[in-house]
Amino acid sequence: MRVKVKPLECTGCALCELACGYHWDEAFSMISSSVMLYRGEEKKGYMGVMVKTPEDLFIGRPEGATAMKLGELQKEGASGGASAKPILIREACDLCESAGLEPQCVAICPQEALYLE
C-alpha cells in the first residue's frame, strides 16, 4: 500500500505537506515532509506532487503519474528535474504507521487528491 496522487484534483493548498511535516517534526514545517508540491517554472499554473517512499519517488503531474526508483533519479540525465532533489534528503513515507495513525496527508486533503492504493 502506498500514497498516490490524482494531480488534476490538487489545488496546491500544501496541507498534505504541512500534515506530513508535522508527523515527522511535531511542528508545522515542510522541511522534513515526505510529500512535496512543486510548481513548474516553464508554465504558469503547472504543479505536481511528489511522495518519497523507501523504494521510489511517486511523481504526480498533470500529464500522468509515474514512479521513479531513487537510484535512477541520482543518475546523470535522469528526468526527475531539479525539484526532485530537495525531497531526496527527506524521510521516506511510513504511512504514518510510526504514530499509529492513518496517513495524515490523505486525511487532510480537502480535494481527495491523495489516496491509498
Biopython code that builds the backbone (N, CA, C, O; Angstrom):
import numpy as np
from Bio.PDB.StructureBuilder import StructureBuilder

atoms = [
    (1, "MET", "N", (0.835, -1.171, 0.000)),
    (1, "MET", "CA", (0.000, 0.000, 0.000)),
    (1, "MET", "C", (0.890, 1.248, 0.000)),
    (1, "MET", "O", (1.948, 1.279, 0.628)),
    (2, "ARG", "N", (0.428, 2.273, -0.724)),
    (2, "ARG", "CA", (1.205, 3.496, -0.826)),
    (2, "ARG", "C", (0.283, 4.685, -1.041)),
    (2, "ARG", "O", (-0.879, 4.524, -1.415)),
    (3, "VAL", "N", (0.812, 5.881, -0.801)),
    (3, "VAL", "CA", (0.079, 7.110, -1.090)),
    (3, "VAL", "C", (0.274, 7.417, -2.565)),
    (3, "VAL", "O", (1.400, 7.447, -3.061)),
    (4, "LYS", "N", (-0.825, 7.644, -3.256)),
    (4, "LYS", "CA", (-0.782, 8.025, -4.661)),
    (4, "LYS", "C", (-1.477, 9.372, -4.819)),
    (4, "LYS", "O", (-2.151, 9.855, -3.910)),
    (5, "VAL", "N", (-1.296, 9.958, -5.987)),
    (5, "VAL", "CA", (-1.767, 11.318, -6.234)),
    (5, "VAL", "C", (-2.624, 11.375, -7.494)),
    (5, "VAL", "O", (-2.296, 10.768, -8.513)),
    (6, "LYS", "N", (-3.728, 12.114, -7.406)),
    (6, "LYS", "CA", (-4.516, 12.477, -8.581)),
    (6, "LYS", "C", (-4.185, 13.956, -8.839)),
    (6, "LYS", "O", (-4.855, 14.838, -8.301)),
    (7, "PRO", "N", (-3.168, 14.233, -9.649)),
    (7, "PRO", "CA", (-2.671, 15.599, -9.785)),
    (7, "PRO", "C", (-3.684, 16.607, -10.308)),
    (7, "PRO", "O", (-3.604, 17.786, -9.961)),
    (8, "LEU", "N", (-4.620, 16.184, -11.118)),
    (8, "LEU", "CA", (-5.609, 17.124, -11.648)),
    (8, "LEU", "C", (-6.613, 17.561, -10.584)),
    (8, "LEU", "O", (-7.317, 18.553, -10.769)),
    (9, "GLU", "N", (-6.683, 16.831, -9.478)),
    (9, "GLU", "CA", (-7.570, 17.203, -8.377)),
    (9, "GLU", "C", (-6.887, 18.156, -7.399)),
    (9, "GLU", "O", (-7.564, 18.836, -6.628)),
    (10, "CYS", "N", (-5.573, 18.213, -7.420)),
    (10, "CYS", "CA", (-4.792, 19.013, -6.472)),
    (10, "CYS", "C", (-4.933, 20.505, -6.772)),
    (10, "CYS", "O", (-4.811, 20.932, -7.920)),
    (11, "THR", "N", (-5.194, 21.295, -5.717)),
    (11, "THR", "CA", (-5.306, 22.750, -5.862)),
    (11, "THR", "C", (-4.043, 23.463, -5.396)),
    (11, "THR", "O", (-3.941, 24.681, -5.536)),
    (12, "GLY", "N", (-3.086, 22.734, -4.849)),
    (12, "GLY", "CA", (-1.840, 23.331, -4.392)),
    (12, "GLY", "C", (-1.923, 23.983, -3.027)),
    (12, "GLY", "O", (-1.131, 24.877, -2.729)),
    (13, "CYS", "N", (-2.852, 23.565, -2.193)),
    (13, "CYS", "CA", (-3.026, 24.181, -0.874)),
    (13, "CYS", "C", (-1.878, 23.848, 0.084)),
    (13, "CYS", "O", (-1.655, 24.583, 1.046)),
    (14, "ALA", "N", (-1.158, 22.770, -0.156)),
    (14, "ALA", "CA", (0.004, 22.328, 0.634)),
    (14, "ALA", "C", (-0.349, 21.804, 2.019)),
    (14, "ALA", "O", (0.543, 21.647, 2.852)),
    (15, "LEU", "N", (-1.618, 21.531, 2.289)),
    (15, "LEU", "CA", (-1.983, 20.945, 3.582)),
    (15, "LEU", "C", (-1.341, 19.571, 3.764)),
    (15, "LEU", "O", (-0.972, 19.203, 4.879)),
    (16, "CYS", "N", (-1.206, 18.816, 2.684)),
    (16, "CYS", "CA", (-0.585, 17.494, 2.767)),
    (16, "CYS", "C", (0.865, 17.611, 3.226)),
    (16, "CYS", "O", (1.332, 16.829, 4.053)),
    (17, "GLU", "N", (1.557, 18.581, 2.686)),
    (17, "GLU", "CA", (2.960, 18.792, 3.034)),
    (17, "GLU", "C", (3.098, 19.221, 4.497)),
    (17, "GLU", "O", (3.995, 18.758, 5.202)),
    (18, "LEU", "N", (2.212, 20.100, 4.945)),
    (18, "LEU", "CA", (2.228, 20.536, 6.350)),
    (18, "LEU", "C", (1.900, 19.389, 7.301)),
    (18, "LEU", "O", (2.555, 19.229, 8.331)),
    (19, "ALA", "N", (0.885, 18.590, 6.961)),
    (19, "ALA", "CA", (0.496, 17.469, 7.823)),
    (19, "ALA", "C", (1.621, 16.449, 7.935)),
    (19, "ALA", "O", (1.879, 15.919, 9.015)),
    (20, "CYS", "N", (2.283, 16.179, 6.827)),
    (20, "CYS", "CA", (3.397, 15.224, 6.841)),
    (20, "CYS", "C", (4.570, 15.781, 7.642)),
    (20, "CYS", "O", (5.194, 15.056, 8.418)),
    (21, "GLY", "N", (4.869, 17.053, 7.457)),
    (21, "GLY", "CA", (5.938, 17.681, 8.232)),
    (21, "GLY", "C", (5.655, 17.630, 9.718)),
    (21, "GLY", "O", (6.565, 17.431, 10.523)),
    (22, "TYR", "N", (4.383, 17.810, 10.088)),
    (22, "TYR", "CA", (4.005, 17.733, 11.498)),
    (22, "TYR", "C", (4.206, 16.310, 12.029)),
    (22, "TYR", "O", (4.628, 16.116, 13.169)),
    (23, "HIS", "N", (3.903, 15.336, 11.200)),
    (23, "HIS", "CA", (4.112, 13.931, 11.586)),
    (23, "HIS", "C", (5.570, 13.684, 11.958)),
    (23, "HIS", "O", (5.853, 13.013, 12.952)),
    (24, "TRP", "N", (6.489, 14.217, 11.172)),
    (24, "TRP", "CA", (7.912, 13.975, 11.406)),
    (24, "TRP", "C", (8.512, 14.878, 12.479)),
    (24, "TRP", "O", (9.357, 14.426, 13.252)),
    (25, "ASP", "N", (8.101, 16.137, 12.547)),
    (25, "ASP", "CA", (8.759, 17.105, 13.434)),
    (25, "ASP", "C", (7.908, 17.600, 14.601)),
    (25, "ASP", "O", (8.411, 18.309, 15.472)),
    (26, "GLU", "N", (6.628, 17.235, 14.627)),
    (26, "GLU", "CA", (5.681, 17.769, 15.614)),
    (26, "GLU", "C", (5.677, 19.291, 15.585)),
    (26, "GLU", "O", (5.559, 19.947, 16.620)),
    (27, "ALA", "N", (5.808, 19.834, 14.392)),
    (27, "ALA", "CA", (5.727, 21.269, 14.142)),
    (27, "ALA", "C", (5.280, 21.435, 12.688)),
    (27, "ALA", "O", (5.550, 20.577, 11.848)),
    (28, "PHE", "N", (4.604, 22.532, 12.402)),
    (28, "PHE", "CA", (4.160, 22.767, 11.035)),
    (28, "PHE", "C", (5.325, 23.279, 10.202)),
    (28, "PHE", "O", (5.513, 24.481, 10.016)),
    (29, "SER", "N", (6.090, 22.332, 9.716)),
    (29, "SER", "CA", (7.278, 22.616, 8.931)),
    (29, "SER", "C", (7.269, 21.692, 7.724)),
    (29, "SER", "O", (6.973, 20.503, 7.842)),
    (30, "MET", "N", (7.589, 22.236, 6.584)),
    (30, "MET", "CA", (7.606, 21.421, 5.364)),
    (30, "MET", "C", (8.971, 20.812, 5.096)),
    (30, "MET", "O", (9.111, 19.995, 4.186)),
    (31, "ILE", "N", (9.959, 21.184, 5.853)),
    (31, "ILE", "CA", (11.337, 20.800, 5.572)),
    (31, "ILE", "C", (11.574, 19.286, 5.636)),
    (31, "ILE", "O", (12.451, 18.775, 4.939)),
    (32, "SER", "N", (10.817, 18.570, 6.449)),
    (32, "SER", "CA", (11.046, 17.132, 6.564)),
    (32, "SER", "C", (9.916, 16.298, 5.973)),
    (32, "SER", "O", (9.935, 15.072, 6.085)),
    (33, "SER", "N", (8.954, 16.928, 5.359)),
    (33, "SER", "CA", (7.803, 16.224, 4.799)),
    (33, "SER", "C", (8.209, 15.228, 3.714)),
    (33, "SER", "O", (9.095, 15.504, 2.905)),
    (34, "SER", "N", (7.556, 14.077, 3.707)),
    (34, "SER", "CA", (7.771, 13.069, 2.661)),
    (34, "SER", "C", (6.974, 13.408, 1.408)),
    (34, "SER", "O", (7.139, 12.773, 0.366)),
    (35, "VAL", "N", (6.115, 14.405, 1.515)),
    (35, "VAL", "CA", (5.282, 14.883, 0.413)),
    (35, "VAL", "C", (5.777, 16.275, 0.040)),
    (35, "VAL", "O", (6.081, 17.090, 0.911)),
    (36, "MET", "N", (5.854, 16.537, -1.254)),
    (36, "MET", "CA", (6.325, 17.851, -1.677)),
    (36, "MET", "C", (5.578, 18.316, -2.916)),
    (36, "MET", "O", (5.517, 17.607, -3.921)),
    (37, "LEU", "N", (5.013, 19.512, -2.836)),
    (37, "LEU", "CA", (4.427, 20.153, -4.005)),
    (37, "LEU", "C", (5.535, 20.800, -4.802)),
    (37, "LEU", "O", (6.515, 21.279, -4.231)),
    (38, "TYR", "N", (5.396, 20.818, -6.091)),
    (38, "TYR", "CA", (6.342, 21.577, -6.905)),
    (38, "TYR", "C", (5.578, 22.278, -8.011)),
    (38, "TYR", "O", (4.574, 21.779, -8.519)),
    (39, "ARG", "N", (6.071, 23.422, -8.363)),
    (39, "ARG", "CA", (5.461, 24.223, -9.421)),
    (39, "ARG", "C", (6.448, 24.343, -10.567)),
    (39, "ARG", "O", (7.635, 24.594, -10.356)),
    (40, "GLY", "N", (5.956, 24.165, -11.767)),
    (40, "GLY", "CA", (6.814, 24.274, -12.935)),
    (40, "GLY", "C", (7.142, 25.724, -13.242)),
    (40, "GLY", "O", (6.259, 26.581, -13.263)),
    (41, "GLU", "N", (8.390, 25.985, -13.475)),
    (41, "GLU", "CA", (8.824, 27.343, -13.790)),
    (41, "GLU", "C", (8.519, 27.708, -15.240)),
    (41, "GLU", "O", (8.381, 28.885, -15.573)),
    (42, "GLU", "N", (8.416, 26.713, -16.087)),
    (42, "GLU", "CA", (8.230, 26.964, -17.504)),
    (42, "GLU", "C", (6.787, 27.271, -17.901)),
    (42, "GLU", "O", (6.539, 27.817, -18.977)),
    (43, "LYS", "N", (5.830, 26.918, -17.027)),
    (43, "LYS", "CA", (4.426, 27.074, -17.385)),
    (43, "LYS", "C", (3.640, 27.536, -16.164)),
    (43, "LYS", "O", (3.642, 26.857, -15.137)),
    (44, "LYS", "N", (2.973, 28.672, -16.259)),
    (44, "LYS", "CA", (2.203, 29.208, -15.140)),
    (44, "LYS", "C", (1.054, 28.252, -14.787)),
    (44, "LYS", "O", (0.359, 27.744, -15.667)),
    (45, "GLY", "N", (0.874, 28.023, -13.500)),
    (45, "GLY", "CA", (-0.192, 27.151, -13.041)),
    (45, "GLY", "C", (0.141, 25.663, -13.074)),
    (45, "GLY", "O", (-0.679, 24.839, -12.671)),
    (46, "TYR", "N", (1.335, 25.309, -13.550)),
    (46, "TYR", "CA", (1.731, 23.907, -13.625)),
    (46, "TYR", "C", (2.250, 23.465, -12.268)),
    (46, "TYR", "O", (3.165, 24.079, -11.718)),
    (47, "MET", "N", (1.667, 22.399, -11.725)),
    (47, "MET", "CA", (2.173, 21.887, -10.462)),
    (47, "MET", "C", (1.964, 20.388, -10.381)),
    (47, "MET", "O", (1.169, 19.802, -11.116)),
    (48, "GLY", "N", (2.689, 19.802, -9.485)),
    (48, "GLY", "CA", (2.588, 18.377, -9.247)),
    (48, "GLY", "C", (2.874, 18.080, -7.787)),
    (48, "GLY", "O", (3.172, 18.981, -7.002)),
    (49, "VAL", "N", (2.780, 16.817, -7.434)),
    (49, "VAL", "CA", (3.022, 16.374, -6.067)),
    (49, "VAL", "C", (3.949, 15.174, -6.120)),
    (49, "VAL", "O", (3.762, 14.268, -6.933)),
    (50, "MET", "N", (4.959, 15.173, -5.243)),
    (50, "MET", "CA", (5.872, 14.045, -5.138)),
    (50, "MET", "C", (5.742, 13.426, -3.755)),
    (50, "MET", "O", (5.585, 14.138, -2.763)),
    (51, "VAL", "N", (5.806, 12.103, -3.691)),
    (51, "VAL", "CA", (5.786, 11.380, -2.423)),
    (51, "VAL", "C", (6.992, 10.447, -2.413)),
    (51, "VAL", "O", (7.124, 9.576, -3.272)),
    (52, "LYS", "N", (7.868, 10.640, -1.433)),
    (52, "LYS", "CA", (9.049, 9.783, -1.316)),
    (52, "LYS", "C", (8.692, 8.548, -0.496)),
    (52, "LYS", "O", (8.185, 8.659, 0.620)),
    (53, "THR", "N", (8.960, 7.371, -1.058)),
    (53, "THR", "CA", (8.762, 6.109, -0.352)),
    (53, "THR", "C", (10.146, 5.493, -0.141)),
    (53, "THR", "O", (11.133, 6.007, -0.667)),
    (54, "PRO", "N", (10.231, 4.409, 0.615)),
    (54, "PRO", "CA", (11.542, 3.773, 0.783)),
    (54, "PRO", "C", (12.136, 3.268, -0.540)),
    (54, "PRO", "O", (13.357, 3.199, -0.679)),
    (55, "GLU", "N", (11.289, 2.918, -1.504)),
    (55, "GLU", "CA", (11.761, 2.344, -2.761)),
    (55, "GLU", "C", (11.866, 3.339, -3.908)),
    (55, "GLU", "O", (12.754, 3.221, -4.753)),
    (56, "ASP", "N", (10.962, 4.325, -3.943)),
    (56, "ASP", "CA", (10.917, 5.199, -5.108)),
    (56, "ASP", "C", (10.349, 6.565, -4.776)),
    (56, "ASP", "O", (10.028, 6.871, -3.627)),
    (57, "LEU", "N", (10.235, 7.363, -5.799)),
    (57, "LEU", "CA", (9.635, 8.673, -5.708)),
    (57, "LEU", "C", (8.425, 8.649, -6.625)),
    (57, "LEU", "O", (8.561, 8.522, -7.842)),
    (58, "PHE", "N", (7.220, 8.775, -6.030)),
    (58, "PHE", "CA", (5.997, 8.796, -6.819)),
    (58, "PHE", "C", (5.762, 10.235, -7.234)),
    (58, "PHE", "O", (5.659, 11.122, -6.386)),
    (59, "ILE", "N", (5.676, 10.469, -8.534)),
    (59, "ILE", "CA", (5.540, 11.823, -9.065)),
    (59, "ILE", "C", (4.208, 11.926, -9.799)),
    (59, "ILE", "O", (3.990, 11.268, -10.816)),
    (60, "GLY", "N", (3.326, 12.764, -9.266)),
    (60, "GLY", "CA", (2.035, 13.015, -9.901)),
    (60, "GLY", "C", (2.077, 14.345, -10.623)),
    (60, "GLY", "O", (2.240, 15.393, -9.998)),
    (61, "ARG", "N", (1.930, 14.306, -11.944)),
    (61, "ARG", "CA", (1.940, 15.516, -12.773)),
    (61, "ARG", "C", (0.661, 15.552, -13.592)),
    (61, "ARG", "O", (0.018, 14.516, -13.763)),
    (62, "PRO", "N", (0.272, 16.721, -14.106)),
    (62, "PRO", "CA", (-0.951, 16.800, -14.911)),
    (62, "PRO", "C", (-0.977, 15.818, -16.082)),
    (62, "PRO", "O", (-2.044, 15.330, -16.453)),
    (63, "GLU", "N", (0.180, 15.527, -16.662)),
    (63, "GLU", "CA", (0.196, 14.604, -17.798)),
    (63, "GLU", "C", (0.218, 13.140, -17.388)),
    (63, "GLU", "O", (0.213, 12.258, -18.246)),
    (64, "GLY", "N", (0.242, 12.871, -16.094)),
    (64, "GLY", "CA", (0.209, 11.494, -15.609)),
    (64, "GLY", "C", (1.075, 11.292, -14.381)),
    (64, "GLY", "O", (1.806, 12.189, -13.961)),
    (65, "ALA", "N", (0.984, 10.121, -13.821)),
    (65, "ALA", "CA", (1.747, 9.781, -12.621)),
    (65, "ALA", "C", (2.765, 8.701, -12.955)),
    (65, "ALA", "O", (2.497, 7.792, -13.741)),
    (66, "THR", "N", (3.942, 8.819, -12.340)),
    (66, "THR", "CA", (4.997, 7.841, -12.545)),
    (66, "THR", "C", (5.706, 7.586, -11.226)),
    (66, "THR", "O", (5.620, 8.388, -10.297)),
    (67, "ALA", "N", (6.395, 6.479, -11.154)),
    (67, "ALA", "CA", (7.242, 6.175, -10.002)),
    (67, "ALA", "C", (8.647, 5.960, -10.533)),
    (67, "ALA", "O", (8.858, 5.180, -11.462)),
    (68, "MET", "N", (9.603, 6.651, -9.940)),
    (68, "MET", "CA", (10.998, 6.506, -10.350)),
    (68, "MET", "C", (11.794, 5.937, -9.191)),
    (68, "MET", "O", (11.686, 6.417, -8.062)),
    (69, "LYS", "N", (12.582, 4.931, -9.460)),
    (69, "LYS", "CA", (13.465, 4.366, -8.436)),
    (69, "LYS", "C", (14.429, 5.448, -7.973)),
    (69, "LYS", "O", (14.899, 6.255, -8.775)),
    (70, "LEU", "N", (14.721, 5.464, -6.681)),
    (70, "LEU", "CA", (15.591, 6.501, -6.137)),
    (70, "LEU", "C", (16.953, 6.503, -6.796)),
    (70, "LEU", "O", (17.523, 7.573, -7.010)),
    (71, "GLY", "N", (17.496, 5.336, -7.126)),
    (71, "GLY", "CA", (18.788, 5.253, -7.793)),
    (71, "GLY", "C", (18.770, 5.877, -9.178)),
    (71, "GLY", "O", (19.762, 6.471, -9.601)),
    (72, "GLU", "N", (17.651, 5.750, -9.892)),
    (72, "GLU", "CA", (17.525, 6.330, -11.228)),
    (72, "GLU", "C", (17.568, 7.847, -11.171)),
    (72, "GLU", "O", (18.116, 8.483, -12.071)),
    (73, "LEU", "N", (17.002, 8.432, -10.134)),
    (73, "LEU", "CA", (16.984, 9.886, -10.001)),
    (73, "LEU", "C", (18.372, 10.456, -9.806)),
    (73, "LEU", "O", (18.649, 11.595, -10.182)),
    (74, "GLN", "N", (19.235, 9.658, -9.218)),
    (74, "GLN", "CA", (20.575, 10.145, -8.933)),
    (74, "GLN", "C", (21.534, 9.964, -10.107)),
    (74, "GLN", "O", (22.640, 10.505, -10.102)),
    (75, "LYS", "N", (21.104, 9.199, -11.115)),
    (75, "LYS", "CA", (21.946, 9.027, -12.300)),
    (75, "LYS", "C", (21.954, 10.308, -13.113)),
    (75, "LYS", "O", (20.976, 11.055, -13.137)),
    (76, "GLU", "N", (23.057, 10.546, -13.769)),
    (76, "GLU", "CA", (23.161, 11.730, -14.626)),
    (76, "GLU", "C", (22.139, 11.640, -15.753)),
    (76, "GLU", "O", (22.002, 10.607, -16.409)),
    (77, "GLY", "N", (21.425, 12.741, -15.962)),
    (77, "GLY", "CA", (20.466, 12.799, -17.056)),
    (77, "GLY", "C", (19.092, 12.273, -16.711)),
    (77, "GLY", "O", (18.218, 12.261, -17.578)),
    (78, "ALA", "N", (18.857, 11.835, -15.479)),
    (78, "ALA", "CA", (17.523, 11.355, -15.123)),
    (78, "ALA", "C", (16.555, 12.523, -15.135)),
    (78, "ALA", "O", (16.922, 13.643, -14.781)),
    (79, "SER", "N", (15.320, 12.267, -15.540)),
    (79, "SER", "CA", (14.351, 13.348, -15.704)),
    (79, "SER", "C", (13.494, 13.580, -14.467)),
    (79, "SER", "O", (12.294, 13.826, -14.591)),
    (80, "GLY", "N", (14.075, 13.509, -13.295)),
    (80, "GLY", "CA", (13.337, 13.850, -12.088)),
    (80, "GLY", "C", (13.206, 15.351, -11.942)),
    (80, "GLY", "O", (12.309, 15.836, -11.253)),
    (81, "GLY", "N", (14.086, 16.081, -12.578)),
    (81, "GLY", "CA", (14.051, 17.525, -12.523)),
    (81, "GLY", "C", (14.713, 18.052, -11.267)),
    (81, "GLY", "O", (14.939, 17.316, -10.306)),
    (82, "ALA", "N", (15.018, 19.330, -11.292)),
    (82, "ALA", "CA", (15.663, 19.952, -10.132)),
    (82, "ALA", "C", (14.756, 19.914, -8.914)),
    (82, "ALA", "O", (15.246, 19.900, -7.784)),
    (83, "SER", "N", (13.445, 19.898, -9.118)),
    (83, "SER", "CA", (12.505, 19.866, -7.999)),
    (83, "SER", "C", (12.611, 18.581, -7.190)),
    (83, "SER", "O", (12.245, 18.565, -6.015)),
    (84, "ALA", "N", (13.098, 17.513, -7.789)),
    (84, "ALA", "CA", (13.193, 16.236, -7.092)),
    (84, "ALA", "C", (14.323, 16.220, -6.068)),
    (84, "ALA", "O", (14.270, 15.440, -5.117)),
    (85, "LYS", "N", (15.320, 17.041, -6.233)),
    (85, "LYS", "CA", (16.489, 16.985, -5.348)),
    (85, "LYS", "C", (16.175, 17.263, -3.881)),
    (85, "LYS", "O", (16.654, 16.515, -3.029)),
    (86, "PRO", "N", (15.393, 18.299, -3.528)),
    (86, "PRO", "CA", (15.137, 18.561, -2.103)),
    (86, "PRO", "C", (14.435, 17.413, -1.377)),
    (86, "PRO", "O", (14.686, 17.195, -0.191)),
    (87, "ILE", "N", (13.580, 16.690, -2.050)),
    (87, "ILE", "CA", (12.844, 15.617, -1.373)),
    (87, "ILE", "C", (13.717, 14.376, -1.159)),
    (87, "ILE", "O", (13.416, 13.560, -0.288)),
    (88, "LEU", "N", (14.772, 14.225, -1.924)),
    (88, "LEU", "CA", (15.624, 13.044, -1.795)),
    (88, "LEU", "C", (16.325, 12.969, -0.443)),
    (88, "LEU", "O", (16.686, 11.876, -0.005)),
    (89, "ILE", "N", (16.527, 14.095, 0.227)),
    (89, "ILE", "CA", (17.201, 14.085, 1.531)),
    (89, "ILE", "C", (16.214, 13.944, 2.691)),
    (89, "ILE", "O", (16.630, 13.878, 3.847)),
    (90, "ARG", "N", (14.934, 13.897, 2.399)),
    (90, "ARG", "CA", (13.915, 13.803, 3.438)),
    (90, "ARG", "C", (13.628, 12.355, 3.808)),
    (90, "ARG", "O", (14.056, 11.427, 3.121)),
    (91, "GLU", "N", (12.893, 12.174, 4.913)),
    (91, "GLU", "CA", (12.469, 10.844, 5.341)),
    (91, "GLU", "C", (11.507, 10.252, 4.311)),
    (91, "GLU", "O", (10.760, 10.981, 3.659)),
    (92, "ALA", "N", (11.531, 8.941, 4.171)),
    (92, "ALA", "CA", (10.583, 8.261, 3.292)),
    (92, "ALA", "C", (9.255, 8.091, 4.023)),
    (92, "ALA", "O", (9.223, 7.937, 5.244)),
    (93, "CYS", "N", (8.177, 8.120, 3.276)),
    (93, "CYS", "CA", (6.834, 7.961, 3.835)),
    (93, "CYS", "C", (6.721, 6.620, 4.567)),
    (93, "CYS", "O", (7.099, 5.576, 4.035)),
    (94, "ASP", "N", (6.202, 6.668, 5.780)),
    (94, "ASP", "CA", (5.954, 5.429, 6.531)),
    (94, "ASP", "C", (4.457, 5.215, 6.731)),
    (94, "ASP", "O", (4.046, 4.429, 7.584)),
    (95, "LEU", "N", (3.637, 5.924, 5.934)),
    (95, "LEU", "CA", (2.174, 5.868, 6.007)),
    (95, "LEU", "C", (1.661, 6.241, 7.402)),
    (95, "LEU", "O", (0.574, 5.825, 7.802)),
    (96, "CYS", "N", (2.448, 7.025, 8.130)),
    (96, "CYS", "CA", (2.139, 7.482, 9.496)),
    (96, "CYS", "C", (2.000, 6.318, 10.477)),
    (96, "CYS", "O", (1.418, 6.477, 11.549)),
    (97, "GLU", "N", (2.535, 5.147, 10.111)),
    (97, "GLU", "CA", (2.454, 3.971, 10.985)),
    (97, "GLU", "C", (3.218, 4.171, 12.281)),
    (97, "GLU", "O", (2.825, 3.629, 13.313)),
    (98, "SER", "N", (4.309, 4.942, 12.251)),
    (98, "SER", "CA", (5.091, 5.154, 13.471)),
    (98, "SER", "C", (4.291, 5.920, 14.522)),
    (98, "SER", "O", (4.607, 5.857, 15.710)),
    (99, "ALA", "N", (3.257, 6.642, 14.089)),
    (99, "ALA", "CA", (2.394, 7.373, 15.023)),
    (99, "ALA", "C", (1.088, 6.630, 15.272)),
    (99, "ALA", "O", (0.266, 7.075, 16.072)),
    (100, "GLY", "N", (0.890, 5.507, 14.599)),
    (100, "GLY", "CA", (-0.339, 4.736, 14.765)),
    (100, "GLY", "C", (-1.557, 5.432, 14.173)),
    (100, "GLY", "O", (-2.678, 5.231, 14.640)),
    (101, "LEU", "N", (-1.342, 6.245, 13.148)),
    (101, "LEU", "CA", (-2.424, 6.997, 12.522)),
    (101, "LEU", "C", (-2.588, 6.598, 11.067)),
    (101, "LEU", "O", (-1.711, 5.964, 10.480)),
    (102, "GLU", "N", (-3.728, 6.979, 10.490)),
    (102, "GLU", "CA", (-3.850, 6.843, 9.048)),
    (102, "GLU", "C", (-2.957, 7.913, 8.427)),
    (102, "GLU", "O", (-2.627, 8.887, 9.103)),
    (103, "PRO", "N", (-2.557, 7.768, 7.173)),
    (103, "PRO", "CA", (-1.709, 8.793, 6.563)),
    (103, "PRO", "C", (-2.376, 10.170, 6.658)),
    (103, "PRO", "O", (-3.462, 10.386, 6.120)),
    (104, "GLN", "N", (-1.719, 11.074, 7.339)),
    (104, "GLN", "CA", (-2.294, 12.385, 7.591)),
    (104, "GLN", "C", (-2.433, 13.228, 6.330)),
    (104, "GLN", "O", (-3.332, 14.064, 6.245)),
    (105, "CYS", "N", (-1.566, 13.022, 5.360)),
    (105, "CYS", "CA", (-1.677, 13.760, 4.096)),
    (105, "CYS", "C", (-2.973, 13.391, 3.383)),
    (105, "CYS", "O", (-3.633, 14.251, 2.800)),
    (106, "VAL", "N", (-3.334, 12.112, 3.431)),
    (106, "VAL", "CA", (-4.565, 11.640, 2.803)),
    (106, "VAL", "C", (-5.777, 12.164, 3.581)),
    (106, "VAL", "O", (-6.750, 12.625, 2.983)),
    (107, "ALA", "N", (-5.715, 12.092, 4.900)),
    (107, "ALA", "CA", (-6.831, 12.505, 5.742)),
    (107, "ALA", "C", (-7.138, 13.996, 5.615)),
    (107, "ALA", "O", (-8.302, 14.391, 5.679)),
    (108, "ILE", "N", (-6.123, 14.816, 5.439)),
    (108, "ILE", "CA", (-6.331, 16.269, 5.460)),
    (108, "ILE", "C", (-6.653, 16.865, 4.091)),
    (108, "ILE", "O", (-7.137, 17.995, 4.023)),
    (109, "CYS", "N", (-6.405, 16.157, 3.024)),
    (109, "CYS", "CA", (-6.587, 16.714, 1.675)),
    (109, "CYS", "C", (-8.066, 17.037, 1.413)),
    (109, "CYS", "O", (-8.892, 16.125, 1.365)),
    (110, "PRO", "N", (-8.407, 18.318, 1.243)),
    (110, "PRO", "CA", (-9.803, 18.690, 1.028)),
    (110, "PRO", "C", (-10.347, 18.276, -0.347)),
    (110, "PRO", "O", (-11.561, 18.201, -0.536)),
    (111, "GLN", "N", (-9.466, 18.014, -1.289)),
    (111, "GLN", "CA", (-9.874, 17.635, -2.647)),
    (111, "GLN", "C", (-9.785, 16.128, -2.903)),
    (111, "GLN", "O", (-10.117, 15.657, -3.991)),
    (112, "GLU", "N", (-9.332, 15.375, -1.891)),
    (112, "GLU", "CA", (-9.116, 13.939, -2.032)),
    (112, "GLU", "C", (-8.169, 13.634, -3.192)),
    (112, "GLU", "O", (-8.342, 12.649, -3.910)),
    (113, "ALA", "N", (-7.174, 14.490, -3.361)),
    (113, "ALA", "CA", (-6.188, 14.305, -4.423)),
    (113, "ALA", "C", (-5.147, 13.256, -4.053)),
    (113, "ALA", "O", (-4.496, 12.691, -4.931)),
    (114, "LEU", "N", (-4.985, 12.992, -2.753)),
    (114, "LEU", "CA", (-4.091, 11.924, -2.293)),
    (114, "LEU", "C", (-4.952, 10.772, -1.801)),
    (114, "LEU", "O", (-5.989, 10.979, -1.170)),
    (115, "TYR", "N", (-4.516, 9.572, -2.092)),
    (115, "TYR", "CA", (-5.284, 8.394, -1.691)),
    (115, "TYR", "C", (-4.338, 7.209, -1.493)),
    (115, "TYR", "O", (-3.191, 7.222, -1.939)),
    (116, "LEU", "N", (-4.851, 6.191, -0.816)),
    (116, "LEU", "CA", (-4.075, 4.961, -0.583)),
    (116, "LEU", "C", (-4.442, 3.912, -1.607)),
    (116, "LEU", "O", (-5.613, 3.733, -1.945)),
    (117, "GLU", "N", (-3.438, 3.227, -2.094)),
    (117, "GLU", "CA", (-3.687, 2.106, -3.008)),
    (117, "GLU", "C", (-2.618, 1.066, -2.798)),
    (117, "GLU", "O", (-2.625, 0.030, -3.462)),
]
sb = StructureBuilder()
sb.init_structure("model")
sb.init_model(0)
sb.init_chain("A")
sb.init_seg("    ")
for serial, (resi, resn, name, xyz) in enumerate(atoms, 1):
    if name == "N":
        sb.init_residue(resn, " ", resi, " ")
    sb.init_atom(name, np.array(xyz, "f"), 0.0, 1.0, " ", f" {name:<3s}", serial, name[0])
structure = sb.get_structure()
